[in-house]
Amino acid sequence: MKASELKTKSDADLQQELLSLTKAQFGLRMQVATQQLNNTSELRKVRRDIARVKTVMKEKGVQK
């Protein structure tokens, strides 16, 4: 996901995207804990996507 794509989304869409990414991050952390995750780079991708969404939200002045 690119920041330019996020900038075109509405405030509600950004909040929904953040919610889905945090849920995905939780699921990946549980898979790591139970040693079921094969591709550990997914954690890094999700974490960076969360940071991108939060950055765009802050630029727009959206409340969390």
Residue frames relative to the residue before (quaternion, step in Angstrom):
aa qw qx qy qz dx dy dz
M 1.0000 0.0000 0.0000 0.0000 0.00 0.00 0.00
K 0.2453 -0.7847 0.5565 0.1198 3.55 -0.86 0.97
A 0.6015 -0.5766 0.4163 0.3639 3.54 -1.18 0.58
S 0.6143 0.5536 -0.3550 0.4360 3.60 1.05 -0.66
E 0.6266 0.5167 -0.3316 0.4801 3.59 1.11 -0.65
L 0.6673 0.5130 -0.3006 0.4484 3.56 0.99 -0.83
K 0.6337 0.5594 -0.3353 0.4159 3.58 1.03 -0.74
T 0.6661 0.4991 -0.3062 0.4620 3.59 1.15 -0.50
K 0.5827 0.5931 -0.3732 0.4116 3.60 1.22 -0.29
S 0.5274 -0.6221 0.4774 0.3271 3.54 -1.24 0.50
D 0.6977 -0.4701 0.3383 0.4217 3.55 -1.32 0.23
A 0.6619 0.5012 -0.3085 0.4642 3.58 0.93 -0.86
D 0.6397 0.5234 -0.3243 0.4601 3.58 1.02 -0.76
L 0.6379 0.5245 -0.3232 0.4620 3.57 1.03 -0.78
Q 0.6596 0.4962 -0.3122 0.4703 3.57 0.95 -0.83
Q 0.6435 0.5091 -0.3209 0.4730 3.58 1.02 -0.76
E 0.6336 0.5289 -0.3197 0.4655 3.57 1.02 -0.81
L 0.6488 0.5140 -0.3097 0.4679 3.58 0.98 -0.86
L 0.6460 0.5199 -0.3164 0.4608 3.57 0.97 -0.83
S 0.6852 0.4763 -0.2971 0.4640 3.59 0.87 -0.89
L 0.6504 0.5113 -0.3255 0.4578 3.60 1.03 -0.71
T 0.6524 0.4965 -0.3316 0.4668 3.61 0.97 -0.72
K 0.6211 0.5193 -0.3405 0.4782 3.59 1.09 -0.64
A 0.6427 0.5126 -0.3171 0.4728 3.57 1.02 -0.81
Q 0.6398 0.5252 -0.3216 0.4598 3.57 1.01 -0.80
F 0.6356 0.5219 -0.3249 0.4670 3.57 1.00 -0.80
G 0.6581 0.5122 -0.3060 0.4592 3.57 0.94 -0.89
L 0.6575 0.4998 -0.3095 0.4713 3.57 0.99 -0.80
R 0.6374 0.5181 -0.3345 0.4619 3.59 1.00 -0.75
M 0.6391 0.5086 -0.3296 0.4735 3.58 1.04 -0.70
Q 0.6392 0.5160 -0.3278 0.4667 3.59 1.03 -0.72
V 0.6207 0.5193 -0.3418 0.4777 3.59 1.07 -0.68
A 0.6657 0.5196 -0.3066 0.4391 3.58 0.92 -0.91
T 0.7447 0.3656 -0.2148 0.5154 3.58 1.05 -0.72
Q 0.4388 -0.7365 0.4109 0.3101 3.56 1.36 0.23
Q 0.4371 0.6892 -0.4643 0.3442 3.57 0.97 0.87
L 0.5988 0.5764 -0.3598 0.4239 3.59 1.25 -0.24
N 0.2424 -0.7874 0.5541 0.1194 3.55 -0.69 1.11
N 0.7682 0.3102 -0.1545 0.5383 3.57 0.94 -0.92
T 0.1587 -0.8420 0.5104 0.0729 3.57 0.07 1.27
S 0.5315 0.6269 -0.4199 0.3851 3.60 1.19 -0.19
E 0.5089 0.6437 -0.4192 0.3885 3.60 1.23 -0.31
L 0.6052 0.5634 -0.3524 0.4384 3.59 1.05 -0.74
R 0.6695 0.5050 -0.2928 0.4594 3.56 0.91 -0.92
K 0.6503 0.5224 -0.3131 0.4540 3.58 0.97 -0.87
V 0.6760 0.4869 -0.2960 0.4672 3.57 0.89 -0.92
R 0.6444 0.5269 -0.3254 0.4485 3.57 0.95 -0.84
R 0.6816 0.4746 -0.2856 0.4782 3.59 0.97 -0.81
D 0.6190 0.5270 -0.3472 0.4674 3.59 1.08 -0.63
I 0.6143 0.5333 -0.3399 0.4719 3.58 1.07 -0.74
A 0.6528 0.5103 -0.3096 0.4665 3.57 0.95 -0.86
R 0.6365 0.5253 -0.3297 0.4585 3.60 1.01 -0.78
V 0.6597 0.5035 -0.3097 0.4640 3.57 0.91 -0.91
K 0.6685 0.4978 -0.3056 0.4603 3.58 0.90 -0.89
T 0.6288 0.5348 -0.3308 0.4573 3.59 1.04 -0.73
V 0.6723 0.4791 -0.2971 0.4798 3.58 0.89 -0.90
M 0.6296 0.5289 -0.3368 0.4588 3.58 1.02 -0.76
K 0.6606 0.5005 -0.3066 0.4682 3.57 0.96 -0.81
E 0.6286 0.5334 -0.3303 0.4597 3.59 1.03 -0.77
K 0.7113 0.4394 -0.2506 0.4880 3.56 1.02 -0.83
G 0.4303 -0.7087 0.4531 0.3276 3.59 1.22 -0.37
V 0.3364 0.7495 -0.4949 0.2831 3.56 1.14 0.66
Q 0.3918 -0.6989 0.5469 0.2428 3.55 -1.01 0.84
K 0.4861 -0.6755 0.4716 0.2915 3.59 -1.03 0.76
